[in-house]
Amino acid sequence: MKCFNHYGGYLCLPRSASFIPAPEPSINPTEAFNPCPLGYEPHGDSCVDVDECEREEHDCQPSQECINTLGAFNCQCPRGYSKVGTECIDIDECRYRYCQHRCVNVPGSFSCQCEPGFQLGGNNRSCVDVNECEMGAPCSQRCFNTYGTFMCRCDQGYELGPDGFACNDIDECRSSSYHCQFQCVNEPGKFSCVCPEGYQLVGTRMCQDINECETGEHQCTDTQTCVNIHGRYQCVDTDRCQDPYVHVSDK
């Protein structure tokens, strides 16, 4: 074998082989000699990294992001994308059930939405109940918050209307004729009983005759006797005998 010197080493070739040196490369006078490694450029007495991304000297796809490194660069996909071949494809995060209720995929990201009656929590993924009663629920009287919704209730003497919000007065007098002994009068949310003239209400429903003779509400004269009857009174002459008879006793 014959030894041939080579750049950085040597070659062992058969003695019959001949060595033909390559022509010296032509030096382009327009290009300055760079003594630094690939990806670096001289700066004074030292070599500094070349930012290929800033100079747009990279070959990243439009869907990729250029990340500068020492002496080189990397092509990475933005957050929310995955690399398939040389392209960046959007990741459908909704497939991984990140949201408690509903998930809406958008390019490079996703957003969570809640069902009616809920609002998005602080982590933008979970849903918390909304207290509609504190937020002006359209109940006319009482409101009760429930999980995801609310209920309207009415005070005693009212009933909930067909819309589920308004409270309508119940006519107790129409529902029964036994509420009062004499007459029932309907009022907003309740009812009251009244008695005929000459009677007074006992409790809330019963009527009792007024004894005008005992209460002094009669107009009988001194020569007359007051006789109480149902609902009124009568004045009776004390001397009920006609001449020539005189009154000797009550009978």
Buried (B, 14 or more C-beta within 10 A) or exposed (E): EEEEEEEEEEEEEEEEEEEEEEEEEEEEEEEEEEEBEEBBEEEEEEBEBBBBBEEEEBEBBEBBBBBBEEBEBEBBBEEBBEBEEEEBEBBEBBEEEEBBEEBEBEEBBBBBEBEEBBEBEEEEBBBEBBEBBEEEBEBBBEBEBEEBBBBBEBEEBBEBEEEEBBBEBBEBBEEEEEBBBEEBEBEEBBBBBEBEEBBEBEEEBBBEBBBBBEEEEBEBEEEBBBBBEEBBBBBEEEEEEEEEEEEEEEE
